[in-house]
Structure formats: C-alpha cells, structure tokens
C-alpha cells in the first residue's frame, strides 16, 4: 500500500461522509418544510374559525 492508495481511501471516505451529510440535511429540510406547512395550515384554520 503506497501513499496514493492511502490518499485515495481518505478521499473516498470524505466523499462518502459529505454525501451522507447532504442526505441528512435534505431530510431535515424536508421535515422542517412539512412542519412549517402544518403550522401555517393550523394558523389559517384558527383565523378562519375566529372570523366566523
């Protein structure tokens, strides 16, 4: 095993880590958007209820 192999392994590990974090952030962002939409819908229902 030479230096090039070690560097290639580290680069591959770093790319995998970056991809894993990207998927994690995307999942969190999707959950956040769903939560915001649910809260917004509840707010609109409450406003409509108070008007009638």
C-alpha positions as CSV (number, residue, x, y, z in Angstrom):
1,X,0.0,0.0,0.0
2,X,1.5,3.3,-1.1
3,X,0.8,6.9,-0.4
4,X,-1.5,7.2,-3.4
5,X,-3.7,4.4,-2.1
6,X,-3.9,5.9,1.3
7,X,-4.9,9.3,-0.2
8,X,-7.5,7.7,-2.4
9,X,-9.0,5.9,0.6
10,X,-9.2,9.1,2.5
11,X,-10.7,11.0,-0.4
12,X,-13.3,8.2,-0.9
13,X,-14.2,8.3,2.8
14,X,-14.5,12.1,2.7
15,X,-16.8,12.0,-0.3
16,X,-19.0,9.4,1.4
17,X,-19.2,11.5,4.5
18,X,-20.1,14.6,2.5
19,X,-22.8,12.7,0.7
20,X,-24.2,11.2,3.9
21,X,-24.4,14.7,5.5
22,X,-26.0,16.1,2.3
23,X,-28.8,13.4,2.6
24,X,-29.2,14.1,6.3
25,X,-29.5,17.9,5.7
26,X,-32.1,17.3,2.9
27,X,-34.1,15.0,5.2
28,X,-34.1,17.6,7.9
29,X,-35.0,20.4,5.5
30,X,-38.0,18.3,4.2
31,X,-39.2,17.7,7.7
32,X,-38.9,21.4,8.5
33,X,-40.9,22.3,5.4
34,X,-43.6,19.8,6.4
35,X,-43.7,21.2,9.9
36,X,-44.0,24.8,8.7
37,X,-46.8,23.9,6.3
38,X,-48.7,22.1,9.1
39,X,-48.3,25.1,11.4
40,X,-49.4,27.5,8.7
41,X,-52.5,25.5,7.9
42,X,-53.4,25.4,11.6
43,X,-52.9,29.1,11.8
44,X,-55.2,29.7,8.8
45,X,-57.8,27.3,10.2
46,X,-57.7,29.2,13.5
47,X,-58.0,32.6,11.8
48,X,-61.0,31.4,9.7
49,X,-62.6,29.9,12.9
50,X,-62.3,33.3,14.7
51,X,-63.9,35.2,11.8
52,X,-67.0,33.0,11.6
